[in-house]
Amino acid sequence: MSDKLKEFIDIPQQFVRDGNQFMTRCTKPSQKEYAQISKAVAIGFAIMGFIGYFVKLIHIPINNILVGAA
């Protein structure tokens, strides 16, 4: 019974230790890094938006052909 209790207590302690190590290793990004990440995210949004637009653009005529024939 003692081993199970020790294991039950050790898991949250290990989680807190790992979290503290992670937080001490993290650093605030510089302005250059922040701008680079922002550009990459903006480009990703734009690409996904264009893909969605073209899929919708192709889907509408196909849907009209299928549903319009009925």
Distance bins in CASP14 RR format, pairs under 12 A and 6 or more apart:
PFRMAT RR
TARGET T0000
AUTHOR 0000-0000-0000
RMODE 2
METHOD distances of the structure
MODEL  1
1 7 0 0 0 0 0 1 0 0 0 0 0
1 8 0 0 0 0 0 1 0 0 0 0 0
2 8 0 0 0 0 0 1 0 0 0 0 0
2 9 0 0 0 0 0 1 0 0 0 0 0
3 9 0 0 0 0 0 1 0 0 0 0 0
3 10 0 0 0 0 0 1 0 0 0 0 0
4 10 0 0 0 0 0 1 0 0 0 0 0
4 11 0 0 0 0 0 1 0 0 0 0 0
5 11 0 0 0 0 0 1 0 0 0 0 0
6 13 0 0 0 0 0 1 0 0 0 0 0
6 14 0 0 0 0 0 1 0 0 0 0 0
7 13 0 0 0 0 0 1 0 0 0 0 0
7 14 0 0 0 0 0 1 0 0 0 0 0
8 14 0 0 0 0 0 1 0 0 0 0 0
9 15 0 0 0 0 0 1 0 0 0 0 0
9 16 0 0 0 0 0 1 0 0 0 0 0
10 16 0 0 0 0 0 1 0 0 0 0 0
10 17 0 0 0 0 0 1 0 0 0 0 0
11 17 0 0 0 0 0 1 0 0 0 0 0
11 18 0 0 0 0 0 1 0 0 0 0 0
12 18 0 0 0 0 0 1 0 0 0 0 0
12 19 0 0 0 0 0 1 0 0 0 0 0
13 19 0 0 0 0 0 1 0 0 0 0 0
13 20 0 0 0 0 0 1 0 0 0 0 0
14 20 0 0 0 0 0 1 0 0 0 0 0
14 21 0 0 0 0 0 1 0 0 0 0 0
15 21 0 0 0 0 0 1 0 0 0 0 0
15 22 0 0 0 0 0 1 0 0 0 0 0
16 22 0 0 0 0 0 1 0 0 0 0 0
16 23 0 0 0 0 0 1 0 0 0 0 0
17 23 0 0 0 0 0 1 0 0 0 0 0
17 24 0 0 0 0 0 1 0 0 0 0 0
18 24 0 0 0 0 0 1 0 0 0 0 0
18 25 0 0 0 0 0 1 0 0 0 0 0
19 25 0 0 0 0 1 0 0 0 0 0 0
19 26 0 0 0 0 1 0 0 0 0 0 0
20 26 0 0 0 0 0 1 0 0 0 0 0
27 33 0 0 0 0 1 0 0 0 0 0 0
28 34 0 0 0 0 1 0 0 0 0 0 0
29 35 0 0 0 0 1 0 0 0 0 0 0
29 36 0 0 0 0 1 0 0 0 0 0 0
29 37 1 0 0 1 0 0 0 0 0 0 0
29 38 0 0 0 0 0 1 0 0 0 0 0
30 36 0 0 0 0 1 0 0 0 0 0 0
30 37 0 0 0 0 0 1 0 0 0 0 0
31 37 0 0 0 0 0 1 0 0 0 0 0
31 38 0 0 0 0 0 1 0 0 0 0 0
32 38 0 0 0 0 0 1 0 0 0 0 0
32 39 0 0 0 0 0 1 0 0 0 0 0
33 39 0 0 0 0 0 1 0 0 0 0 0
33 40 0 0 0 0 0 1 0 0 0 0 0
34 40 0 0 0 0 0 1 0 0 0 0 0
34 41 0 0 0 0 0 1 0 0 0 0 0
35 41 0 0 0 0 0 1 0 0 0 0 0
35 42 0 0 0 0 0 1 0 0 0 0 0
36 42 0 0 0 0 0 1 0 0 0 0 0
36 43 0 0 0 0 0 1 0 0 0 0 0
37 43 0 0 0 0 0 1 0 0 0 0 0
37 44 0 0 0 0 0 1 0 0 0 0 0
38 44 0 0 0 0 0 1 0 0 0 0 0
38 45 0 0 0 0 0 1 0 0 0 0 0
39 45 0 0 0 0 0 1 0 0 0 0 0
39 46 0 0 0 0 0 1 0 0 0 0 0
40 46 0 0 0 0 0 1 0 0 0 0 0
40 47 0 0 0 0 0 1 0 0 0 0 0
41 47 0 0 0 0 0 1 0 0 0 0 0
41 48 0 0 0 0 0 1 0 0 0 0 0
42 48 0 0 0 0 0 1 0 0 0 0 0
42 49 0 0 0 0 0 1 0 0 0 0 0
43 49 0 0 0 0 0 1 0 0 0 0 0
43 50 0 0 0 0 0 1 0 0 0 0 0
44 50 0 0 0 0 1 0 0 0 0 0 0
44 51 0 0 0 0 1 0 0 0 0 0 0
45 51 0 0 0 0 0 1 0 0 0 0 0
45 52 0 0 0 0 0 1 0 0 0 0 0
46 52 0 0 0 0 0 1 0 0 0 0 0
46 53 0 0 0 0 0 1 0 0 0 0 0
47 53 0 0 0 0 0 1 0 0 0 0 0
47 54 0 0 0 0 0 1 0 0 0 0 0
48 54 0 0 0 0 0 1 0 0 0 0 0
48 55 0 0 0 0 0 1 0 0 0 0 0
49 55 0 0 0 0 1 0 0 0 0 0 0
49 56 0 0 0 0 1 0 0 0 0 0 0
49 57 0 0 0 0 0 1 0 0 0 0 0
50 56 0 0 0 0 0 1 0 0 0 0 0
50 57 0 0 0 0 0 1 0 0 0 0 0
51 57 0 0 0 0 0 1 0 0 0 0 0
51 58 0 0 0 0 0 1 0 0 0 0 0
52 58 0 0 0 0 1 0 0 0 0 0 0
52 59 0 0 0 0 1 0 0 0 0 0 0
53 59 0 0 0 0 0 1 0 0 0 0 0
53 60 0 0 0 0 0 1 0 0 0 0 0
54 60 0 0 0 0 0 1 0 0 0 0 0
55 62 0 0 0 0 0 1 0 0 0 0 0
55 63 0 0 0 0 0 1 0 0 0 0 0
56 62 0 0 0 0 0 1 0 0 0 0 0
56 63 0 0 0 0 1 0 0 0 0 0 0
57 63 0 0 0 0 0 1 0 0 0 0 0
58 64 0 0 0 0 0 1 0 0 0 0 0
58 65 0 0 0 0 0 1 0 0 0 0 0
59 65 0 0 0 0 0 1 0 0 0 0 0
59 66 0 0 0 0 0 1 0 0 0 0 0
59 67 0 0 0 0 0 1 0 0 0 0 0
60 66 0 0 0 0 0 1 0 0 0 0 0
60 67 0 0 0 0 0 1 0 0 0 0 0
60 68 0 0 0 0 0 1 0 0 0 0 0
61 67 0 0 0 0 0 1 0 0 0 0 0
61 68 0 0 0 0 0 1 0 0 0 0 0
62 68 0 0 0 0 0 1 0 0 0 0 0
62 69 0 0 0 0 0 1 0 0 0 0 0
63 69 0 0 0 0 0 1 0 0 0 0 0
63 70 0 0 0 0 0 1 0 0 0 0 0
64 70 0 0 0 0 0 1 0 0 0 0 0
END
